[in-house]
Amino acid sequence: MQRSLNIKGVTIKNRFAVPPMVCFEWSDDNGYVTDKNIAHYTEYAKGGFGLIIVEATAVTKRSRLADTELGIWDDSHIEGLIKITDAVHEYGSKVFIQLLHAGGNGIDTEPDAPSDMIYRNVNHAKEMSKECIKKTIDDFAKAAVRAKKAGFDGVELHGCHGYLISNFFNSRTNKRSDEYGENKALFAIETLKAVKEACGDSFVTGIRFGGFEPLLEDGLKNAKAIEAYTDFIDVSYGGDCDAYAPDDFKCSPAVYAAKMIKESMPEMPVFCVHNINSKEDVINALNTGVDMVDIGKASLVDPHFAKHLLNDEEYGHCLHCSNYCRWNPWEMKDPGKKCPGAIKFADIVLK
Ligand SMILES: Cc1cc2nc3c(=O)[nH]c(=O)nc-3n(C[C@H](O)[C@H](O)[C@H](O)COP(=O)(O)O)c2cc1C
């Protein structure tokens, strides 16, 4: 877990990453970085994480998943984002940013999606025309250029969890009869290529990707399709998907999908996520052969989780008591409530 990892010349000092996690309610309708965002990411860098992936950041205002999330749809966002990259770099960590188009699951009541479909019983998504697809790919490329200008070491396309790229990958949401339906990975491929063309091949460009989209066999097929165009694959769950792992597998299904993808392309840097909450979990996950572990809720509980584990110090755990959690995005709870998993780090968590 202490070994460095090199992705296209970007050297990450260890195998601990903070995955993207939206800090709901911290920004405002304009999507600008706030002091809270800067302090939050600085804390992770101080806490020893080799890589920090800044939360899902919207490439257009219309395509947000929440009206208080960070944005990168305008050059005026760059100034605030520079404050994050400068702060993280000061402590020797690398920092990527996740670029989001929320697709059918966005806040717009008539959002863009591969096919006409009702999402979450409220969103009447409209099938994107070819012009709309072209424009959206260009929006991603322009956002990536802004990320590069802001000093990020790379970008990660949000390609999982039922947002736009995931909608295209998944046969349950992509019902198109054109080339974007025949090749479910085509939208992701064209977006990755456009980002590379806009930012240069040496700029790290990867994707967070559904290992089950909807099934593992689709995840493996999609991974092969994008292999030549991405610098890393960060494996999570798909949108509408059926996830599973063998009974004797020690980690979560998402980690199992990451292991299977890594086995199918040993040269590709592969990240894994989900329920990696202790030193034993980290060791089990890395023993599957993947290159990087994403520490999600455990890093919210203890932003110094990486440093504490590496130094054999006491660390905070997520106890999955989401009803009490300040971070539960759907029910923002009493911010004064103590996090029982945080042990002595509660003061950091509740800031
Ligand atoms: C508050 C919160 C916000 C999240 N926001 C994002 C996000 O912006 N992008 C993303 O890909 N996943 C997001 N996720 C999912 C996490 O990155 C991670 O995959 C998930 O929490 C599982 O990992 P864990 O078990 O270590 O928490 C979010 C999760 C939480 C708890």
The ligand as an SDF file (V2000), in Angstrom:
LIG
                    3D

 31 33  0  0  0  0  0  0  0  0999 V2000
  -21.6960   11.7720    0.1970 C   0  0  0  0  0  0  0  0  0  0  0  0
  -21.3320   10.9500   -1.0000 C   0  0  0  0  0  0  0  0  0  0  0  0
  -21.1780   11.5800   -2.2290 C   0  0  0  0  0  0  0  0  0  0  0  0
  -20.7960   10.8230   -3.3700 C   0  0  0  0  0  0  0  0  0  0  0  0
  -20.5570   11.4710   -4.5460 N   0  0  0  0  0  0  0  0  0  0  0  0
  -20.0440   10.7870   -5.6000 C   0  0  0  0  0  0  0  0  0  0  0  0
  -19.5790   11.4610   -6.7590 C   0  0  0  0  0  0  0  0  0  0  0  0
  -19.5570   12.6910   -6.8300 O   0  0  0  0  0  0  0  0  0  0  0  0
  -19.1080   10.7090   -7.7870 N   0  0  0  0  0  0  0  0  0  0  0  0
  -19.0260    9.3440   -7.7290 C   0  0  0  0  0  0  0  0  0  0  0  0
  -18.5830    8.7100   -8.6920 O   0  0  0  0  0  0  0  0  0  0  0  0
  -19.4120    8.6810   -6.6170 N   0  0  0  0  0  0  0  0  0  0  0  0
  -19.8780    9.3670   -5.5530 C   0  0  0  0  0  0  0  0  0  0  0  0
  -20.1630    8.7000   -4.3880 N   0  0  0  0  0  0  0  0  0  0  0  0
  -19.8450    7.2650   -4.2760 C   0  0  0  0  0  0  0  0  0  0  0  0
  -18.4640    7.1060   -3.6450 C   0  0  0  0  0  0  0  0  0  0  0  0
  -17.4300    7.6580   -4.4490 O   0  0  0  0  0  0  0  0  0  0  0  0
  -18.1400    5.6150   -3.3910 C   0  0  0  0  0  0  0  0  0  0  0  0
  -18.1160    4.9390   -4.6230 O   0  0  0  0  0  0  0  0  0  0  0  0
  -19.1730    4.9700   -2.4840 C   0  0  0  0  0  0  0  0  0  0  0  0
  -19.3670    5.7640   -1.3170 O   0  0  0  0  0  0  0  0  0  0  0  0
  -18.7430    3.5510   -2.0700 C   0  0  0  0  0  0  0  0  0  0  0  0
  -17.5060    3.5720   -1.4210 O   0  0  0  0  0  0  0  0  0  0  0  0
  -17.3980    3.4410    0.2000 P   0  0  0  0  0  0  0  0  0  0  0  0
  -18.0740    2.1710    0.5830 O   0  0  0  0  0  0  0  0  0  0  0  0
  -15.9140    3.4410    0.4580 O   0  0  0  0  0  0  0  0  0  0  0  0
  -18.0880    4.6410    0.7770 O   0  0  0  0  0  0  0  0  0  0  0  0
  -20.5950    9.4300   -3.2550 C   0  0  0  0  0  0  0  0  0  0  0  0
  -20.7730    8.7990   -2.0160 C   0  0  0  0  0  0  0  0  0  0  0  0
  -21.1280    9.5520   -0.8810 C   0  0  0  0  0  0  0  0  0  0  0  0
  -21.2570    8.8600    0.4410 C   0  0  0  0  0  0  0  0  0  0  0  0
  1  2  1  0
  2  3  1  0
  2 30  2  0
  3  4  2  0
  4  5  1  0
  4 28  1  0
  5  6  2  0
  6  7  1  0
  6 13  1  0
  7  8  2  0
  7  9  1  0
  9 10  1  0
 10 11  2  0
 10 12  1  0
 12 13  2  0
 13 14  1  0
 14 15  1  0
 14 28  1  0
 15 16  1  0
 16 17  1  0
 16 18  1  0
 18 19  1  0
 18 20  1  0
 20 21  1  0
 20 22  1  0
 22 23  1  0
 23 24  1  0
 24 25  2  0
 24 26  1  0
 24 27  1  0
 28 29  2  0
 29 30  1  0
 30 31  1  0
M  END
$$$$
